[in-house]
Amino acid sequence: MTDISLVGPDGGEQMLTGPVQMAVLLNTFTPDLYVQYFRDLRDMIAAGQPLTGDAVVGVMARYDTVPATDVAS
């Protein structure tokens, strides 16, 4: 496994791409603006809701977040 560190500004876009088959993410937020976002996704899974693109975008919208529309090449 390769260790990668990623630090970005608030509101900035971050994306990692590559031929990764499995990844483990340890994500920290200061301040904790998006912690509840991940709790909401966890609760959706626990309730048996599928994490479809539309469902996740709906949760993202509650946190003034949108999916990236362009992908770095």
NUPA-699560 format. One line per 8 residues: number of its first residue (from 1); their letters; for each residue y, x, z of N, C-alpha, C. Coordinates in steps of 0.02 Angstrom, whole numbers, plus 50000, padded with zeros to 5 digits. Atoms other than C-alpha are relative to their C-alpha. Layout:
REM residues N
NUM	a	Y X Z Y X Z Y X Z ~ ...
This chain:
REM residues 73
1	mtdislvg	49942 50043 50000 50000 50000 50000 50061 50045 50000 ~ 49936 49964 50003 50176 50060 49961 50050 49965 50045 ~ 49947 50028 49957 50313 50035 50090 50065 49998 49960 ~ 49937 50009 50034 50474 49967 50018 50049 49969 50050 ~ 49947 50029 49959 50636 49935 50113 50052 49971 49954 ~ 49949 50033 50039 50765 49815 50046 50053 49974 50048 ~ 49944 50023 49960 50935 49788 50123 50053 49974 49952 ~ 49950 50028 50045 51063 49675 50043 50054 49964 50039
9	pdggeqml	49944 50034 49967 51230 49595 50081 49986 49925 50008 ~ 50005 50072 49992 51246 49416 50143 50019 49967 49934 ~ 49985 50036 50061 51242 49298 49995 49979 50036 49937 ~ 50021 49962 50059 51175 49432 49879 49931 49981 49979 ~ 50066 50014 50026 51024 49413 49769 49956 50062 50009 ~ 50048 49946 49995 50871 49518 49804 49936 49977 49966 ~ 50062 50017 50033 50714 49523 49700 49959 50064 49990 ~ 50047 49946 50014 50563 49637 49690 49951 49975 49948
17	tgpvqmav	50049 50019 50051 50454 49633 49537 49952 50058 49990 ~ 50048 49948 50014 50301 49728 49485 49930 49972 50003 ~ 50070 50022 50003 50113 49720 49471 49968 49996 50070 ~ 50026 50007 49931 50086 49672 49654 49952 49942 50003 ~ 50049 50054 49994 49931 49572 49690 50002 49968 50069 ~ 49994 50027 49933 49960 49551 49876 50060 50034 50033 ~ 49942 49971 49966 50115 49575 49980 50006 49970 50070 ~ 49984 50022 49933 50164 49562 50161 50075 50010 50008
25	llntftpd	49928 49998 49994 50345 49523 50198 50020 49992 50073 ~ 49969 50006 49934 50433 49556 50362 50074 49993 49986 ~ 49931 50015 50018 50603 49476 50345 50039 49988 50063 ~ 49956 50011 49943 50744 49485 50471 50067 49976 49975 ~ 49935 50028 50018 50908 49391 50466 50048 50010 50058 ~ 49947 49995 49951 51067 49433 50558 50065 49981 49966 ~ 50023 50051 49953 51140 49309 50588 49942 49960 49972 ~ 50063 50034 50018 50989 49193 50582 50012 49937 49958
33	lyvqyfrd	49982 50058 50041 51057 49079 50445 49941 49966 49966 ~ 50054 50028 50039 50891 49054 50356 49934 49994 50038 ~ 50062 50005 49961 50763 49056 50497 49973 49929 49997 ~ 50022 50070 50002 50757 48865 50499 49971 49982 49931 ~ 50027 50011 50068 50727 48867 50310 49925 50015 49999 ~ 50070 49982 50000 50562 48957 50336 49960 49955 50047 ~ 50033 50049 49956 50519 48840 50480 49989 49934 49963 ~ 50007 50061 50039 50550 48693 50365 49943 50006 49950
41	lrdmiaag	50056 49989 50047 50431 48767 50235 49934 49999 50038 ~ 50061 50000 49959 50302 48798 50372 49980 49928 50019 ~ 50013 50069 49980 50319 48617 50430 49974 49959 49941 ~ 50025 50034 50059 50294 48555 50252 49926 50014 49989 ~ 50070 49980 50009 50132 48653 50239 49957 49967 50053 ~ 50038 50030 49944 50074 48592 50410 49990 49925 49990 ~ 50005 50072 50013 50108 48412 50355 49958 49984 49938 ~ 50042 50011 50059 50000 48437 50201 50039 49990 49936
49	qpltgdav	49961 50007 50061 50144 48431 50077 49990 50061 49956 ~ 50006 49943 50044 50119 48539 49924 50068 50033 49991 ~ 49938 49964 50011 50250 48674 49900 50014 50006 49925 ~ 49983 50000 50071 50298 48624 49725 50070 50030 49992 ~ 49934 49973 50014 50450 48699 49642 50055 49953 50021 ~ 49949 50049 49982 50549 48539 49664 50007 49991 50075 ~ 49998 50008 49928 50502 48523 49847 50036 50059 50033 ~ 49969 49940 49971 50554 48702 49886 50074 50001 49983
57	vgvmaryd	49930 50002 50019 50717 48683 49789 50037 49948 50043 ~ 49970 50050 49956 50752 48527 49893 50016 50029 50069 ~ 49988 49967 49935 50734 48629 50053 50055 50052 49992 ~ 49949 49948 50012 50838 48771 49979 50070 49969 49999 ~ 49934 50032 50006 50980 48649 49942 50031 49985 50068 ~ 49973 50014 49933 50996 48608 50127 50032 50062 50031 ~ 49973 49937 49974 51041 48791 50155 50046 50033 49949 ~ 49952 49976 50049 51164 48808 50010 49971 50060 49961
65	tvpatdva	50036 49947 50035 51036 48915 49917 49970 49971 49937 ~ 50029 50022 50064 50979 48902 49736 49954 50055 49975 ~ 50044 49948 50028 50839 48990 49643 50037 50041 49947 ~ 49971 49957 50051 50884 49136 49532 49982 49973 49931 ~ 50012 50026 50067 50900 49087 49350 49986 50056 49949 ~ 50016 49945 50045 50884 49260 49273 49958 50050 50038 ~ 50047 49952 49970 50751 49390 49304 50017 50069 49974 ~ 49987 49931 50020 50785 49576 49303 49942 50025 49958
73	s	50055 49973 50042 50688 49667 49170 49988 50073 50016
